[in-house]
Amino acid sequence: MGNEYSVPGFPPGRRSLYTAFLMITRRTAIQSLAGGMAGAPAIVRGARRPGDKPNLLFLWTDERRADTMAAYGNTRIRVPAMNRLASQSVVFDRAYVTQPVCTPSRSSVMTGLWPHQSGCVRNNIAMKAETKTMPELLGDSAYRTGYMGKWHLGDEIFAQHGFEEWKAMEDGNYRRFYSAGRDSNARSAYHHFLIRLGYKPGPENDFSRNFATKLPVEHSKPSFLANEASNFLLQHRADPWMLYVNFLEPHMPFASALNDLHSEAEAPLKNFPGTPLGPEPEWYQRRRGDVMGEKKVKMKGVGEEQRAKIQRQARNYAGLCSLVDQALARILWTLEATGQAQNTIVVFTSDHGDMMGAHGLMAKQVMYQEATCVPLLVRAPFRQLKPHHVAQPVSHIDIVPTLMELLGVKVPDLPGRSLVPMLAGGTRPDNFVFLEWHADKNDSGEGPNGRTVVSPDGYKLVLYDTDQSLLFDHNKDPRELRNVYGKPEYAAVQAGLRKKIEEWQKQVKDTQALPA
C-alpha cells in the first residue's frame, strides 16, 4: 500500500478481486438504503407513479471513450450493467463533445452553451454565477436536486447552481482554484467517508487520487457515489427529483483494485501505434513525444517497453470501467427497487474520451475520434421509446434542450436542438456537429486554437489557426490515418465544410479566426 497513508485492516495482497465484489451484495445494498427497514416492500412504499413529473438521473464519467461497451462494438470489457442499460436505451452511435477537455465540455453538458459562450474555454475556469445550469433552467421548486462526484467548474466541494444536495470527492485537486472567501480547510464528503472508515489522510490533510486507487472496491469513489446516490433515490422517492452523478473513473491515474480483472486479450490496444500518413499538427507530435519519452516522435517505430506500458494502462482502464459498472448497477437497481424506474429519464455519457495509445497518444485534447466521440444513452420509459441506434452524428450541445423537452417544460433559447425527434426514431436534416478548441496562452503546451465540423456523410474537417489542419474521410479511413487536407480531389468537400464552420460561427457569435 505504500507509506504515504495508513490503510487499516487491508494488508497488501490479502484481498482478492472476487472477495471485493462479493462484499457488495444486494443484501448489503438493501441494508444501506433502508437503514433498518425490513426489506424491498418497505423501500417502495411511497414511490411515485408514472404520470407524475418525471425524474432525471444523469450518470456520467470522465475520460471514457465510446468503444467501452457492447453497444459500441466492445464485448470484451466487463460492464454488464452498462450493457443492460444500453439494451433498454436509445444509443447514439456518434455523439461528440463540444471540446475534448474537462471544464469546457462539462460546462456545455450542464448549461447547453458553447465554451466560448459560457467563458469556460479551458480547464479550471469557474462557471459564472449568472450562468444557469439544468436545475436553474428548470426553475421548478417541487424538484429535489443533487450533484454528486466530480464537478470541475469551480468551488469544487461547495453546493451551487441550483443543486440542494452536494456530495463532492475531489477537494485536494482543485482547492487552489476556490473563489475568494471559500474555506480552504473544508473537505469533501468522500474525505469524511474515508475518515469514518478509519483511514488517515496525508500531511496536507488530503487523500490523493493515487491513494484512492489502492483502496478495496467497497471504499472506492464509485462505491461511495453508489451509496450516496442510492440514499438520495430512497429519500426522495415521493418527490420529483434531478440527480447528476459524475464518476472520475476511468480518468487517470489508471489504477484500481480491478487492475487484473481483464487480460491483454480482453483489453487490447486499438489503433496503436496508428501511424498517421500525411501532415499532422505539430501540437499532436509534441503530445506524442510526451507519451513516448521524446521531444518529437514520428511514430516510425515503437519499442516494446513503450508498448508494454500502454498495454498495462489499457488493462487498468478496462478495470476502471468495470469499477464504475458495479456502482451503476447498484444505482439502477435502487431506481427499480424503489418503484421509480418507469418515471425516470436515465442518461449516460462522458465528458470526453481517451486516446489510450491510439495514434501513439494518451488522454484527450486532440480531435481524433478516440478523444472526441463518447457514449450517449437515453432511456425514458414513460415516453414509450423503442431501443434503437441513431447513426447520425449529434453533439453534447443538444443535451439540455433534449432534457427540457423530456421533462415537459418550455425549451429555453439555447444554441442546441432537442434530440427528442431522434429518440422517437426520426432524423434531422442538415445535421452537422461542431467542436471547439481554445489554446491556453499561458501554457505553450496547449496548442493552437481550432474549430471542427463533422458531417452526416462521413467527413471531419479540423481547422487550426497556427498549426496544420486536418481533413478525414471516414468512409474510406475510419481510423483517421490519412490526412487529406489540401488534396485536390477533396477541394470541394473541404470548401463546403469550411463554409459550414463559418456559418456556425456567425450563428453562435464565435469570433475565432480561421486559417487562410
Residue pairs with C-beta under 8 A, 6 or more apart in sequence:
1 7
1 10
1 11
1 12
1 214
2 214
4 202
4 208
4 210
4 211
5 199
5 200
5 201
5 202
5 207
5 211
6 199
6 200
7 199
7 214
7 215
8 197
8 198
8 199
9 198
10 215
10 216
15 216
15 257
17 217
17 257
17 258
17 260
17 261
20 216
20 217
20 218
20 257
21 217
21 326
23 216
23 217
23 218
24 217
24 218
24 223
24 326
24 330
26 333
29 230
29 330
29 333
29 334
30 39
30 40
30 43
30 337
32 227
32 230
32 231
33 43
33 230
33 231
33 234
33 334
33 337
34 42
34 43
34 234
37 43
40 337
43 234
43 337
43 338
44 237
44 337
44 338
44 339
46 237
46 238
47 237
47 238
47 338
47 339
47 340
48 55
48 237
48 238
48 239
48 240
48 339
48 340
48 343
49 343
50 342
50 343
50 381
50 382
51 343
51 382
52 240
52 343
53 140
53 142
53 143
53 240
53 407
53 408
54 240
54 343
54 344
54 345
54 380
54 382
54 406
54 407
54 408
55 240
55 241
55 242
55 243
55 340
55 343
55 344
55 345
56 134
56 241
56 242
56 243
56 344
56 345
56 347
56 403
56 406
56 407
57 233
57 243
57 245
57 331
57 335
57 344
57 345
57 346
57 347
58 134
58 242
58 243
58 244
58 245
58 347
58 403
59 245
59 247
59 328
59 331
59 346
59 347
59 348
60 109
60 244
60 245
60 246
60 247
60 347
60 348
60 349
60 350
60 351
61 246
61 247
61 248
61 249
61 250
61 251
61 324
61 350
61 351
62 102
62 150
62 246
62 247
62 248
62 249
62 250
62 251
62 350
62 351
62 352
63 250
63 251
63 252
63 350
63 351
63 352
63 353
63 354
63 363
63 364
64 250
64 321
64 324
64 350
64 353
64 354
64 374
64 375
65 350
65 353
65 354
65 356
65 370
65 371
65 373
65 374
66 72
66 95
66 353
66 373
66 374
66 375
67 73
67 74
67 270
68 74
68 77
68 79
68 250
68 318
68 321
68 375
69 77
69 79
69 82
69 83
69 86
69 321
69 375
70 79
70 83
70 86
71 83
71 86
71 87
71 91
71 375
71 377
71 389
72 91
72 93
72 375
76 262
76 265
76 266
76 267
76 268
76 318
77 262
77 266
77 267
77 318
77 321
77 322
78 261
78 262
78 266
78 318
78 322
78 325
79 321
79 322
79 324
79 325
80 325
80 329
81 325
81 326
81 328
81 329
81 332
82 321
82 325
82 328
82 348
85 328
85 332
85 346
85 348
85 377
85 379
86 377
87 387
88 379
88 387
89 346
89 348
89 377
89 378
89 379
89 387
90 377
90 378
90 379
90 385
90 387
90 388
90 389
90 390
90 422
90 423
91 375
91 376
91 377
91 387
91 388
91 389
91 390
92 376
92 377
92 378
92 389
92 390
92 394
92 419
92 422
93 389
93 390
93 391
94 373
94 391
94 392
94 393
94 394
94 433
94 454
95 349
95 373
95 374
95 375
95 376
95 393
95 394
95 395
95 396
96 372
96 373
96 374
96 393
96 394
96 395
96 396
96 433
96 435
96 454
97 105
97 108
97 351
97 352
97 353
97 372
97 374
97 395
97 396
97 435
98 104
98 105
98 108
98 114
98 115
98 395
98 396
98 397
98 434
98 435
98 436
99 105
99 108
99 115
99 121
99 352
99 435
99 436
99 437
99 438
100 352
100 353
100 364
100 365
100 366
100 367
100 371
100 372
100 435
100 437
101 122
101 123
101 352
101 364
101 365
102 123
102 152
102 351
102 352
103 120
103 122
103 123
103 124
103 125
103 152
103 153
104 115
104 120
104 121
104 122
104 123
104 436
104 438
105 115
105 351
105 352
105 396
106 120
106 151
106 152
106 153
106 351
107 113
107 115
107 118
107 120
107 127
107 131
107 153
108 114
108 115
108 118
108 396
108 397
108 399
109 349
109 351
109 396
109 399
109 400
110 127
110 133
110 134
110 153
110 161
110 244
110 400
111 118
111 127
111 131
111 132
111 133
111 134
111 137
111 400
112 137
112 397
112 399
112 400
112 401
112 412
112 414
112 415
112 416
113 131
113 397
113 414
113 415
114 397
114 415
114 436
114 508
114 510
115 121
115 436
115 438
116 436
116 438
116 508
116 510
116 512
117 415
117 508
117 509
118 127
118 128
118 131
119 125
119 127
119 128
119 131
120 127
120 153
121 436
121 438
122 438
122 440
122 446
123 152
124 152
124 154
124 174
124 177
125 154
126 153
126 154
126 155
126 177
126 179
127 133
127 153
127 154
127 161
131 161
132 161
132 162
133 161
133 162
133 163
134 162
134 242
134 244
134 400
134 403
135 143
135 145
135 161
135 162
135 163
135 242
136 161
136 162
137 400
137 404
137 412
138 162
138 242
138 404
138 407
138 409
140 240
140 409
142 239
142 240
143 239
143 240
143 241
143 242
144 164
144 165
144 232
144 236
144 239
144 240
144 241
144 242
145 162
145 163
145 164
145 165
145 241
145 242
145 243
146 163
146 164
146 165
146 166
146 167
146 229
146 232
146 241
146 242
146 243
146 244
147 159
147 163
147 165
147 166
147 167
147 243
147 244
147 246
148 165
148 166
148 167
148 168
148 225
148 228
148 229
148 232
148 243
148 244
148 245
148 246
149 167
149 168
149 169
149 221
149 225
149 244
149 245
149 246
149 247
149 248
150 169
150 170
150 246
150 247
150 248
151 168
151 170
151 246
152 170
152 174
154 160
154 177
154 179
155 177
155 178
155 179
155 182
156 168
156 170
156 171
156 173
156 174
156 175
156 177
156 178
156 188
157 166
157 168
157 170
157 171
157 186
157 187
157 188
157 189
158 166
158 168
158 182
158 186
159 165
159 166
160 166
163 244
165 232
166 189
167 188
167 189
167 190
167 225
167 228
168 188
168 189
168 190
169 188
169 189
169 190
169 191
169 221
169 224
169 225
169 248
170 188
170 248
171 186
171 187
171 188
171 191
171 206
172 204
172 206
172 207
172 208
172 209
173 209
175 184
178 184
185 205
187 205
189 224
189 228
190 207
190 221
190 224
191 201
191 206
191 207
193 224
194 201
194 207
194 219
195 201
197 219
199 207
199 219
201 207
202 208
202 211
209 248
209 253
210 253
210 255
212 220
212 221
213 253
213 255
213 256
214 255
214 257
215 257
216 257
217 223
217 256
217 257
217 258
217 323
217 326
220 256
220 257
220 323
221 247
221 248
221 249
222 247
222 249
222 323
222 324
222 326
222 327
223 326
223 327
225 245
225 247
225 327
226 326
226 327
226 328
226 330
226 331
229 243
229 245
229 331
229 334
230 330
230 331
230 334
232 241
232 243
233 241
233 243
233 331
233 334
233 335
233 338
233 340
234 334
234 338
237 338
237 339
237 340
245 331
247 324
247 327
249 256
249 320
249 321
249 323
249 324
250 317
250 320
250 321
250 323
250 324
250 354
251 354
252 363
254 313
254 316
254 317
254 320
255 316
256 316
256 319
256 320
256 323
257 319
257 323
258 319
258 320
258 322
258 323
259 315
259 316
259 319
260 315
260 319
261 318
261 319
261 322
262 315
262 318
262 319
262 322
263 315
264 311
264 315
266 315
266 318
267 311
267 314
267 315
267 317
267 318
268 314
269 307
269 310
269 311
269 314
269 356
269 357
269 358
270 356
270 357
270 358
270 370
271 357
271 358
271 359
271 370
271 479
272 302
272 307
272 310
272 357
272 358
272 359
272 360
273 299
273 302
273 357
273 359
273 360
274 299
274 358
274 359
274 360
274 479
274 481
275 299
275 300
275 359
275 360
275 481
276 284
276 299
276 359
276 480
276 481
276 482
276 483
277 481
277 482
277 483
278 482
278 483
278 484
278 485
279 468
279 483
279 485
280 468
280 470
280 483
281 447
281 448
281 464
281 467
281 468
281 469
281 470
282 467
282 468
283 366
283 447
283 448
283 464
283 467
284 359
284 361
284 366
285 296
285 297
285 298
286 295
286 296
286 445
286 447
287 361
287 363
287 365
287 366
288 296
288 297
288 299
288 359
288 360
288 361
289 295
289 296
289 297
290 362
291 297
291 306
291 310
291 360
291 361
291 362
292 302
292 306
292 360
293 306
297 360
299 359
299 360
302 360
310 356
310 357
310 362
311 357
313 356
313 357
313 362
314 356
314 357
317 354
317 356
328 348
332 341
332 346
335 341
335 344
335 346
341 381
342 381
342 382
343 381
343 382
344 381
345 378
345 379
345 380
345 403
345 406
345 407
346 377
346 378
346 379
346 380
347 376
347 377
347 378
347 379
347 399
347 403
348 375
348 376
348 377
349 374
349 375
349 376
349 377
349 396
349 399
350 374
350 375
351 374
352 364
352 371
352 372
352 374
353 364
353 369
353 370
353 371
353 372
353 373
353 374
354 362
354 363
354 364
354 370
354 371
355 361
355 362
355 363
355 364
355 366
355 368
355 370
355 371
356 362
356 370
358 368
358 370
359 366
359 368
359 370
359 480
361 368
363 371
364 371
365 371
365 437
365 446
365 447
367 435
367 437
367 450
367 452
367 460
367 462
367 470
368 480
369 480
372 435
372 452
374 396
376 394
376 396
378 385
378 402
378 419
378 423
379 385
380 406
380 423
383 406
383 423
383 424
385 423
385 424
386 425
388 425
390 419
390 422
392 422
392 427
392 428
392 431
392 456
393 431
393 432
393 433
393 454
393 455
393 456
394 419
394 422
394 431
394 433
395 416
395 433
395 434
395 435
397 414
397 415
397 416
397 434
398 416
398 417
398 418
398 419
399 416
399 419
400 414
400 416
401 411
401 412
401 414
401 416
401 417
401 418
401 419
402 416
402 418
402 419
402 420
402 423
404 410
404 411
404 412
404 418
405 411
405 418
405 420
406 420
411 418
415 507
415 508
417 428
421 427
421 428
422 428
431 456
432 453
432 454
432 455
432 456
432 500
432 504
433 453
433 454
434 451
434 452
434 453
434 454
434 501
434 504
435 451
435 452
435 453
435 454
436 450
436 451
436 452
436 510
436 512
437 447
437 448
437 449
437 450
437 451
437 452
437 464
438 449
439 446
439 447
439 448
439 449
440 446
447 464
447 467
448 464
448 465
448 466
448 467
449 464
449 465
449 466
449 512
449 513
450 462
450 463
450 464
450 465
450 467
451 462
451 463
451 501
451 505
451 510
451 512
451 514
452 460
452 461
452 462
452 463
452 501
453 460
453 461
453 497
453 500
453 501
453 504
454 460
455 497
455 500
457 475
458 473
458 474
458 475
459 471
459 472
459 473
459 474
459 493
459 497
460 470
460 471
460 472
460 474
460 480
461 469
461 470
461 471
461 485
461 494
461 497
461 498
461 501
462 469
462 470
462 471
463 469
463 498
463 501
463 514
463 515
464 470
464 515
465 512
465 513
465 514
465 515
466 515
468 483
468 485
469 485
469 515
470 483
470 485
471 483
471 484
471 485
471 486
471 487
471 490
471 493
471 494
471 497
472 480
472 482
472 483
472 484
473 482
473 484
473 490
473 493
474 480
476 482
477 484
484 490
485 494
486 494
498 514
501 514
502 514
504 510
505 511
505 512
